Amino acid sequence: MTLGTIGKSTYSKLVSTLINRICDTTAVADSLYEQAVQYFQQAVAQQAEKTELEQQVFLFENRQKQVNKRDLALVERNLQQAQNERQTFQQARNEEASTRMAALKKICLDILELCQGESQEDTHMNSAKLLGTIQLLSPTEGKHVAASNQKSKHLYKAILSLRLLDKLLADGELNNAYVQQRYQASKGLKAGKDEYNPFRDDVQIPLLMAALLQDIGNCHPEALLILKGADGKADEFRVLENDERLALLQISYRESLKYITQGLGLDKYSGNSKEERDQFIKLEGERQNFVLTLLKNAIKPEHGIGNLLKIPQIYTSVVLSTKSSFAYETLPKVALVLEKGVEKGVYSKVAVDALLSITGIFPQGFGITYIPKDSDRQDLDRYEYAIVTGLYPADIRQPVCRMVTRNLTYNVSAQGCIVSVENNLYYPQARKKLERISEERLLEILSKLVSNFEERKNMPLLPKFWRPDEYFSYVKNQNLWNKVVMHSN
């Protein structure tokens, strides 16, 4: 293995920080999901306090109508105090909601900043880089896989939702009037970061919000009781009993909608123009309604707008699985999961085909083993390592990759390649080509490609894949997405 400094590049740190801002477990409890846990914990007590304050106001308002003039001044003072306390309480809740909304919007803007580009090509590359980095920073074995994937899946799903939106619009397969109106209004528009952009502000950001908040209801105490048990020690990633699973889905759905309307509410206008304020409130209401529409329709999307969340959710649940049965080699089977869902009539064929045309069969960051060709386009008697680094493959079975080794040597300045089915060892027909090679030669190849050869003598001599996380742990190996010359293998 290439030696060097183990750590994170500036970009990898940025991605890790973004993941932690969405979902983390820290003393300061400032991630989106920690904020939601706090909100749900306090919501019952705060509702009781709000009711009590309103009852106080109601009580003094009634007394005001009944007392004689001598006692009126005292009652009015008490009423004023009760009204002030109610107003102070409500202002504090509004400020908390505004803080949560500001954090959420900032995260959505930062996601857009990372995965959008000046051109379509740049956007595709930036999205591949972000998805690939999330995957490569995630452990592929060991006891921390589920917890790590649980943290990362919200961001991963959000990026896929954004790209699926683009694809369905480009294909003329998204007929939602709200989305179409904003999409058409933004064509040719060159709005700056601080200027209103209908498509970005009214569609892309609400879509990202919906993707990030889809599971926020799992932070509710009733949901956590199912997931973690009364003592908080149950394995939240275990396979739930059917009645537990159904109860959790109902609670999560109900509380996610409630969190959006009550825990976040509408963003607040800052300015002095009544006309601007009225327009701002109107737009905020429409954006919130779009988020709610996405979440409601994701339950049974059929061929509607809910597929923007549902299909990426299914894809992400396989690629960043939290199941104890997680096996890295099964990641490319995500396409089969989606295609079987189409066959059963559970998933939209249009949405599944669109997503797979973006991702291909092999997820970003997956380790490919392939047979290289010589200058005469003849297969060589060895295999090499590559990493999937490109979206939108011409053929979904032929991943766009970055070569990691050449001549069985790790090479940082390696080139790109499109790996054919015939030469991709994930497929049996490719492995069959190398079966004629002697065991000694295969062991020699293995010894050059793995760092701890003695420990890995039990590895298959013809590996269907490789795990690139150790390679990616070196800082100098983390820039896999700069432009390279592409070859076909």
Buried (B, 14 or more C-beta within 10 A) or exposed (E): EBEEEEEBBEBBEBBBEBBBBBBBEEEEEBBBBBBBBBBBBEBEEBEEBBEEBBEBBEBBEEBBEEBEEEEEEEBBEBBEEBBEBBEEBEEEBEEBBBEBBEBBBEBBBBBBEBBBEEEEEEBBBBBBBBBBBBBBBBBBEEEEBBBBBBBBBBBBBBBBBBBBBBBBBEEEBBEBEBBEBBBEEBEEEEEEEEEBBBBBBBBBBBBBBBBBBBBBBBBBEBBBBBBEEEEEEBEBBEEBEEEEEEBBBEBBBBBBBBBBEBBBBBBBBEEEEEEEBEEBBEBBEEBBEBBBBBBBBBEEBEEBBBBBBBBBBBBBBBBBBBBEEBEBBBBBEBBEBBBEBBEEEBBBBBBBBBBBBBBBBBBBBBBBBBBBBEEEEEBBEBBBBBBBBBBBBEEBBBBBBBBBBBEBEBEEEBBBBBBBEBBBBBBEEBBEBBEEBEEEEBEBBBEBBBEEEEEEEEEEBBBBBBBBBBBBBBBEBBEBBEEBEBBEB
